[in-house]
Amino acid sequence: MAKQRRFLCIGGFLNGTAIKDQGDSFECVEKSKTVTYRKLEIFHPDLWDDYYYVCETTTDKQAKNWVYDIE
């Protein structure tokens, strides 16, 4: 799988805490800096459609490539 770029599936974990649906976005503190994660739905024909939280520095294309396992 391609390298993860600060990208979370709902039900995944961030800092040891389970990620549940947080609405359209949520903020967390990483290395004393506030970081925003936004909600993004990604469709994959071989899997199910799912919602992910994508770090503010991750593009939609990077997130889709991660789900599709494209380098």
C-alpha positions, 0 to 999 in steps of 0.5 A, spaced: 500 500 500 502 507 498 505 511 504 499 513 508 499 521 508 496 523 515 489 520 512 484 516 517 478 511 516 473 512 520 473 507 525 481 508 525 486 510 530 489 517 532 494 517 537 491 511 540 484 514 540 478 511 536 476 515 530 468 516 530 464 520 526 466 527 528 462 531 522 465 535 517 471 536 520 475 536 527 481 539 530 487 535 534 494 537 536 500 534 533 507 536 536 504 542 539 500 545 533 493 545 531 491 540 525 485 540 521 482 533 518 476 534 513 471 529 512 472 526 505 467 520 501 471 516 497 468 511 492 472 504 490 469 499 485 472 493 489 470 495 496 465 499 499 464 507 499 467 510 505 468 516 509 475 518 511 478 524 515 484 527 511 489 532 514 489 539 511 495 538 507 493 532 504 489 533 497 483 529 494 488 526 489 493 523 494 487 521 498 484 517 493 491 514 490 492 511 497 485 508 497 486 505 490 493 503 492 497 507 487 504 510 488 
